[in-house]
Amino acid sequence: MPVHVARALAPSFGAEVAGVRIARDCAVEDINAVRDLWHAHKLLLFRDQSADEDAMVAFSRQFGELEIHVRTEYLSGEHPEILYVSNVQRDGKPIGILADTEVGWHYDQIYLERPAVGSLLCAVTLPPSGGDTWFADMAAAYEALPQEMKDKLEGLKATQSYEAFNAVYSVPTSKEQKKRSPDIDQPVVRTHPFSGVRSLYLCPGMTTRIVGLSERDSRETLDFLFEWTVRPEFVYCHKWRDGDCLMWDNACTMHRRDPFDQEHTRLMKRTTILPPPDRAIPF
């Protein structure tokens, strides 16, 4: 069966894709088809998959170089390209990041000079309820903005802070990790490195202010945009089931996670896909 869209996930973005296995030996034509669907739909769902780490790494690497996450204490021992997102503890220490509380809206690696262009997240162990992951289509949100706001945002940059995110949703970084992830200014409106589509490139979890605006104007503008981007018409909520893998476009979607009961375990495995060096810096 050829790779194809089985159903749409939301009106403006997202598709469940059938006819492909996350494996080490995917055919070139299947990878090309997935790449085209990824750029077209921004968020892809693959059902009934295995979270085999060899397969995840090999499959993800077909779409770009893989990042070794700054939180090295939460990486797979066999495959450092894989980050564990989990509340599981071994020998009294967490094996993964972002345990069981709410994780607010964010873009992966928006705080880096070469931010990720995509991520693949696979479910290994799921709680009976909770832990839903929400996505926002930031291209659709930008397109629907009033022209007056588009004009105001043109050419502006905003400060992105991993430290601000960790202060609310995660655990503090070490001194060495902070050196690798200092605050950085990124375009408020980003042009996609492959499709050329423009999207809002900011998020409540990491964006602290808009450069060049007064503190009050920055706060009011960010509050408006944060509320605007999560309107129902721009959002999809994914309720996980065993064997699910999600692959999202990190240049034009942000995401968040619901909390879940800490009495239950949750283990997810994630790879992070980097853009090629000549398309790395957001503009």
VENRA-V219625 format. One record per helix or strand of 2 or more residues. SS is the DSSP state (@ for helix, = for strand). FROM is the first residue (numbers start at 1). LEN is the number of residues. If there is no record, write none. Layout:
# VENRA-V219625
SS;FROM;LEN + SS;FROM;LEN
This chain:
# VENRA-V219625
=;4;5 + =;15;4 + @;28;14 + =;43;4 + @;53;9 + @;72;3 + =;82;5 + =;89;2 + =;93;2 + =;103;4 + =;116;10 + =;133;5 + @;138;6 + @;147;7 + =;157;4 + @;162;8 + @;175;6 + =;184;4 + =;189;3 + =;198;3 + =;207;4 + @;215;15 + @;232;3 + =;235;4 + =;245;5 + =;253;5 + =;267;8 + @;277;3
